Amino acid sequence: MADSKKVLEIIKAIGLEMEAHKGYLTELDQPIGDSDHGINLARGFGAVEQKLPSLEGKDIGTILKTVGMTLVSTVGGASGPLYGTAYMKAGMAVAGKLEVDKADFLTLMDAAIQGVAQRGKAETGEATMLDAMVPSLKAMKEADAQGKDVKEMLAAGIEAAWAGAESTKDMIATKGRASYVGERGLGHQDPGATSYSYMLQVIGERI
């Protein structure tokens, strides 16, 4: 599915995607958060990009863990620790591997989601990034079980992620900054669920 070189290419592309949608993600964050989600992620992945040359030839676990540690140390708000944890847990799940296949990818996604749930003390239905992450993984596992190829599996995941992000408009947030606005958050799409959907989309485009 992907080797170390491809993973570095995807990480770089995710950074460009975060930069491209920085304004939109920050706009989504204005009514319910600190108005900085897009700015923070773009800055974090900018710092990640500076480290990519030193990661050439390294195993995928090391690459993902380094991405995670960089995000934790450079991204403010909740998104730094949450995305940082996601990437670090994903890296631990594929430690030492120079290539990942479909099964490895589902395993690292599982680890990432569990990391986010534990770190954020959240579950689905609370208008967080988990509302895009969990359905997307479920859709990918189902596609894999049906014998779909990698491209079809990722397409199913991306579709479910965007549907999940959209569904956060109908939820009252009980976690993070968005919980402070309560019902006033209704009608607003969660920025974390949205940024995750962009990330998965980049993976789908590059694999």
C-alpha positions in Angstrom: 0.0 0.0 0.0 2.8 2.5 0.9 6.5 2.6 1.7 8.4 5.1 3.8 9.0 7.4 0.8 5.3 7.4 0.0 4.4 8.2 3.6 6.8 11.2 3.6 5.1 12.4 0.4 1.7 12.1 2.0 2.8 14.0 5.1 4.1 16.8 3.0 0.8 16.8 1.0 -1.2 16.9 4.2 0.8 20.0 5.3 0.0 21.7 1.9 -3.7 20.8 2.4 -3.8 22.3 5.9 -2.2 25.5 4.6 -4.7 25.6 1.7 -7.7 25.2 4.0 -6.3 27.2 6.9 -8.8 30.0 6.5 -11.8 27.7 6.2 -10.9 25.6 9.2 -10.3 28.7 11.3 -13.6 30.1 10.2 -15.3 26.9 11.3 -13.6 27.3 14.7 -14.8 30.9 15.2 -18.3 30.3 16.5 -17.4 27.3 18.7 -13.7 27.4 19.5 -10.6 29.7 19.8 -10.7 30.7 16.1 -7.3 29.1 15.5 -7.7 25.5 14.3 -6.6 26.1 10.8 -3.8 28.5 11.8 -2.5 26.1 14.4 -2.5 23.0 12.1 -0.9 24.8 9.3 1.9 26.0 11.7 2.3 22.5 13.1 2.6 20.9 9.7 5.0 23.6 8.6 7.3 22.5 11.5 6.8 18.9 10.4 7.8 19.7 6.9 11.2 21.1 8.1 11.8 17.7 9.7 11.0 15.5 6.7 14.4 15.5 5.1 15.9 14.1 8.3 13.3 11.3 8.2 14.2 10.0 4.7 15.1 6.3 4.9 13.6 5.9 8.3 10.8 3.3 9.1 7.2 4.4 9.0 6.7 4.1 12.7 9.5 6.6 13.4 8.1 9.0 10.7 4.7 9.0 12.3 5.9 9.3 15.8 8.1 12.2 14.8 5.1 13.9 13.2 3.1 13.4 16.4 5.8 14.7 18.7 6.3 17.8 16.4 2.6 18.5 16.4 2.4 18.2 20.2 5.2 20.7 20.7 4.1 23.3 18.0 0.3 23.2 17.9 -1.7 25.1 20.5 -5.2 24.4 21.7 -6.6 20.9 21.8 -5.7 19.9 18.3 -2.0 19.6 19.0 -2.2 17.0 21.8 -5.1 15.2 20.0 -3.5 15.0 16.5 -0.1 14.5 18.1 -1.4 11.5 20.1 -3.1 10.1 17.0 0.1 10.2 14.9 2.3 8.9 17.8 -0.1 5.9 18.5 -0.3 5.2 14.8 3.5 5.2 14.7 3.7 2.8 17.6 1.3 0.4 15.8 3.6 0.1 12.8 7.0 0.4 14.6 10.0 -0.7 12.5 8.0 -1.2 9.3 9.3 0.1 6.0 6.1 -0.7 4.2 2.4 -0.9 5.3 -0.3 -2.9 3.7 -4.1 -2.6 4.1 -4.2 -4.5 7.3 -1.4 -2.3 8.8 -3.2 0.8 7.8 -6.4 -0.3 9.5 -4.4 -1.2 12.6 -2.6 2.2 12.8 -6.0 4.0 12.2 -7.5 2.0 15.1 -4.6 2.9 17.3 -4.9 6.6 16.3 -8.6 6.7 17.1 -8.1 5.0 20.5 -5.4 7.5 21.3 -7.7 10.5 20.5 -10.6 9.0 22.5 -8.4 8.4 25.5 -6.6 11.8 25.3 -9.8 13.7 24.7 -11.9 11.6 27.0 -14.5 11.6 24.3 -16.7 9.3 22.3 -18.8 9.6 19.2 -21.9 11.8 19.3 -20.1 14.7 21.1 -19.3 16.8 18.0 -15.5 16.1 17.9 -13.1 14.7 15.3 -14.1 11.2 16.5 -17.4 11.7 14.7 -15.5 11.6 11.4 -12.7 9.2 12.4 -14.9 6.4 13.8 -17.3 6.1 10.9 -14.5 6.3 8.4 -12.6 3.4 10.0 -15.8 1.4 10.2 -16.5 2.0 6.5 -12.9 1.0 5.6 -13.1 -2.2 7.6 -16.4 -3.1 6.0 -14.9 -2.4 2.5 -11.9 -4.5 3.3 -14.1 -7.4 4.6 -15.9 -7.2 1.3 -12.7 -7.7 -0.6 -12.5 -4.2 -2.0 -9.1 -2.9 -3.1 -7.1 -0.2 -1.3 -8.5 2.6 -3.5 -12.1 1.5 -3.0 -11.5 1.1 0.8 -10.1 4.6 1.1 -12.9 6.0 -1.0 -15.4 4.4 1.4 -13.6 5.9 4.4 -13.4 9.4 2.9 -17.1 9.4 2.1 -17.9 8.3 5.6 -15.5 10.9 7.2 -17.2 13.8 5.3 -20.6 12.5 6.2 -19.5 12.3 9.8 -18.1 15.8 9.8 -21.3 17.1 8.3 -23.3 15.3 11.1 -21.5 17.3 13.8 -23.7 20.2 12.8 -26.6 18.4 14.5 -24.8 17.6 17.7 -24.4 19.6 21.0 -20.7 19.5 21.9 -19.9 18.2 25.4 -16.1 18.2 25.0 -13.5 20.9 24.5 -14.0 24.6 23.8 -17.2 23.9 21.8 -18.9 22.6 24.9 -18.9 26.1 26.3 -21.4 27.4 23.7 -23.8 24.5 24.2 -26.8 24.6 22.0 -25.5 27.7 20.2 -23.0 25.3 18.6 -25.8 23.6 16.7 -25.5 24.2 12.9 -21.7 24.5 13.1 -19.5 21.8 11.7 -16.7 20.6 13.9 -13.3 21.9 12.7 -11.4 18.8 13.9 -13.7 16.4 12.1 -13.3 18.5 9.0 -9.4 18.7 9.1 -9.3 14.9 9.7 -11.5 14.4 6.6 -9.1 16.5 4.5 -6.2 14.4 5.8 -7.9 11.1 4.8 -8.7 12.6 1.4 -5.1 13.4 0.8 -4.1 9.8 1.6 -6.8 8.6 -0.8 -5.5 10.8 -3.5 -1.9 9.7 -3.1 -2.3 6.0 -2.7 
